[in-house]
Amino acid sequence: MDKAREALEELLNDPIVRLVMASDGVEPEEVRSLFGSGQDESDEEEAELPALQMIASSPCGQGMCCI
């Protein structure tokens, strides 16, 4: 198992992460599937990250507090 998959499994086994996922209606298998499809795509081309100002912006102008 590679390091990325080991890290994913560690996160998915964390009780707090499980509680958040349950409250959002997300199953661990959905995350594993999404991770797998992302891994496949990253082999084809490097993923683009959004600009920092896009991550930190919010409608109220106070950062990510109300996103």
KARAQUI-V836435 format. One record per residue. RES is the residue in three letters. PSI is psi in radians with two decimals (NA if undefined). OMEGA is omega in whole degrees, 0 to 359 (999 if undefined). Layout:
res = {RES/RES}
psi = {PSI/PSI}
omega = {OMEGA/OMEGA}
//
This chain:
res = {MET/ASP/LYS/ALA/ARG/GLU/ALA/LEU/GLU/GLU/LEU/LEU/ASN/ASP/PRO/ILE/VAL/ARG/LEU/VAL/MET/ALA/SER/ASP/GLY/VAL/GLU/PRO/GLU/GLU/VAL/ARG/SER/LEU/PHE/GLY/SER/GLY/GLN/ASP/GLU/SER/ASP/GLU/GLU/GLU/ALA/GLU/LEU/PRO/ALA/LEU/GLN/MET/ILE/ALA/SER/SER/PRO/CYS/GLY/GLN/GLY/MET/CYS/CYS/ILE}
psi = {2.31/2.93/-0.67/-0.76/-0.65/-0.74/-0.71/-0.81/-0.64/-0.76/-0.77/-0.33/-0.07/2.24/-0.65/-0.75/-0.73/-0.71/-0.76/-0.77/-0.75/-0.72/-0.46/-0.06/0.54/2.28/2.55/-0.64/-0.56/-0.74/-0.76/-0.72/-0.78/-0.74/-0.78/-0.74/-0.58/-0.65/-0.73/-0.76/-0.60/-0.38/-0.56/-0.74/2.69/2.33/2.48/2.33/2.52/2.69/2.58/-0.70/-0.44/-0.64/-0.73/-0.08/2.66/2.83/-0.58/-0.15/0.14/0.49/-2.50/0.23/-0.49/0.29/NA}
omega = {181/184/181/180/176/179/178/180/177/177/182/178/179/182/180/178/179/179/179/179/180/180/178/180/182/179/178/180/176/180/178/180/178/178/180/180/176/177/180/181/182/175/183/181/181/181/177/177/177/178/183/181/177/180/187/182/176/182/183/180/182/181/186/186/185/178/999}
//
